[in-house]
Amino acid sequence: LQQFLAISRQRAPRVLVVDDDPDVVAQYTLHLSAAGFATEHLATVDDLVAKLEELRPDVLLLDVNLPRISGIDVCHALRNSDRWEFLPVLIVTAQVDANTRLRAFRAGASDVVGKPILPEELIARVGVQEQRMRLLRDRADRDGLSGLMLRRAFVEAFQRALSGCSRGN
């Protein structure tokens, strides 16, 4: 049990960036990696669900203007799914008008960030969302009195550890 706790607390917070601009992705990755976040990216939402399942990110950075679909629509779809309804979604957009911001928040965005974004602001906003998610997860996964993992969280951690052992032989 102590090993599961140690493993879950050792991993770097994971951020998934969905943006079709490679320069923006490179900038976000550089700054977030320097701040201790593990980042991965997608240029389109075609493989988003598979990537979410594989990575299980702590925060999703989502551009509004994506090929064939709006990031706001993607956020709305995530909020309507049982699996990803609580995932912190930061909408990043060059359109910082009130209507776009309002549409993003109505779709369930955790935060809306205007482009260009200062590196310190990006790190702070992602960090706040990650800390909130970690706190909520800890409260949902651990007994308040003993601090021990609850059954569901224990079984999930055990399955992840077993899968990791199988992959590593």
C-alpha positions in Angstrom: 0.0 0.0 0.0 2.8 2.4 0.9 4.5 1.6 -2.5 1.3 2.5 -4.4 1.1 5.8 -2.5 4.7 6.5 -3.2 4.4 5.7 -6.9 1.3 7.8 -7.3 2.9 10.8 -5.7 6.2 10.5 -7.5 5.0 11.0 -11.0 5.1 14.3 -12.7 1.8 16.0 -13.3 0.7 15.3 -16.9 -0.6 17.9 -19.4 -2.1 17.1 -22.8 -1.8 20.0 -25.3 -4.2 19.9 -28.2 -3.2 22.6 -30.7 -2.5 22.5 -34.5 0.3 25.2 -34.3 3.6 23.4 -33.8 5.3 26.6 -32.6 2.7 27.1 -29.8 3.0 23.4 -28.8 6.8 23.7 -28.7 6.6 26.8 -26.5 4.1 25.3 -24.1 6.1 22.1 -23.9 9.3 23.9 -23.2 7.9 26.0 -20.4 5.7 23.3 -18.8 8.6 20.8 -18.9 10.9 23.2 -17.2 8.3 23.6 -14.5 8.2 19.8 -13.9 5.1 18.9 -16.0 5.2 15.9 -18.3 3.6 17.1 -21.6 2.3 15.4 -24.7 0.5 16.9 -27.6 -2.0 16.3 -30.4 -2.5 18.4 -33.5 -6.1 17.2 -34.0 -8.8 15.7 -31.9 -8.9 12.5 -34.0 -7.1 10.4 -31.4 -8.1 12.5 -28.4 -10.1 9.8 -26.6 -7.3 7.2 -27.1 -4.7 9.6 -25.9 -6.7 10.6 -22.8 -7.1 6.9 -21.9 -3.4 6.3 -22.5 -2.0 9.4 -20.7 -4.7 10.1 -18.1 -3.7 13.7 -18.0 -4.1 16.0 -15.0 -4.9 19.0 -17.2 -6.0 19.4 -20.8 -4.9 22.5 -22.8 -7.3 22.9 -25.7 -7.1 25.4 -28.5 -10.4 26.9 -29.8 -9.5 26.8 -33.4 -8.8 23.2 -34.4 -9.2 21.5 -37.8 -12.8 20.5 -38.4 -14.1 21.2 -34.9 -14.1 23.9 -32.3 -12.2 23.3 -29.0 -15.3 24.6 -27.3 -17.3 21.8 -28.8 -14.7 19.3 -27.7 -14.8 20.7 -24.2 -18.6 20.3 -24.2 -18.4 16.7 -25.3 -15.8 15.9 -22.6 -18.1 17.4 -19.9 -20.9 15.2 -21.1 -18.8 12.0 -20.7 -18.8 10.2 -17.4 -15.1 9.4 -17.8 -13.8 13.0 -18.4 -16.4 15.3 -16.9 -14.0 16.4 -14.1 -10.8 16.7 -16.2 -9.6 20.4 -15.9 -9.8 21.9 -19.4 -8.0 25.2 -20.1 -9.3 26.7 -23.3 -6.6 28.7 -25.1 -7.6 31.2 -27.7 -6.5 34.3 -29.6 -10.2 35.3 -29.6 -10.5 36.9 -26.2 -13.8 38.6 -26.8 -16.5 38.2 -24.2 -18.7 36.0 -26.4 -15.9 33.4 -26.9 -15.1 33.4 -23.2 -18.7 33.0 -22.3 -19.2 30.1 -24.8 -16.1 28.4 -23.3 -17.3 28.6 -19.8 -20.8 27.5 -20.7 -19.2 24.4 -22.4 -17.5 23.6 -19.1 -14.0 25.1 -19.4 -12.2 25.3 -16.1 -10.4 28.4 -17.4 -10.0 30.5 -20.5 -6.5 31.9 -21.5 -5.8 34.4 -24.1 -2.9 34.0 -26.6 -0.2 34.9 -26.4 0.3 33.8 -22.8 3.2 34.6 -20.6 5.1 31.5 -19.5 4.7 32.3 -15.8 0.9 32.7 -16.3 0.7 29.4 -18.2 2.6 27.6 -15.5 0.5 29.2 -12.8 -2.8 28.5 -14.4 -1.9 24.9 -15.2 -0.5 24.4 -11.7 -3.6 25.7 -10.0 -5.8 23.3 -12.0 -3.5 20.4 -11.4 -3.4 21.0 -7.7 -7.2 21.2 -7.5 -7.5 18.0 -9.4 -5.0 16.3 -7.1 -6.9 17.5 -4.0 -10.2 16.3 -5.4 -8.7 12.9 -6.4 -7.2 12.5 -2.9 -10.5 13.3 -1.3 -12.3 10.8 -3.5 -9.6 8.1 -3.3 -8.6 8.1 0.4 -10.4 7.6 3.7 -10.5 10.9 5.5 -9.6 9.4 8.9 -6.9 6.9 8.1 -5.6 8.3 4.8 -5.7 4.8 3.3 -6.8 4.2 -0.3 -10.4 3.3 -0.7 -11.3 0.0 -2.5 -11.9 1.5 -6.0 -8.7 3.6 -5.9 -6.7 0.6 -4.5 -7.9 -1.7 -7.3 -7.1 0.9 -10.0 -3.6 1.5 -8.6 -3.0 -2.3 -8.4 -4.1 -2.8 -12.0 -1.9 0.0 -13.2 1.1 -1.4 -11.2 0.4 -4.9 -12.6 0.2 -3.6 -16.1 3.5 -1.8 -15.6 5.1 -5.0 -14.4 3.7 -6.9 -17.3 5.1 -4.3 -19.8 8.5 -4.4 -18.1 8.6 -8.1 -17.8 
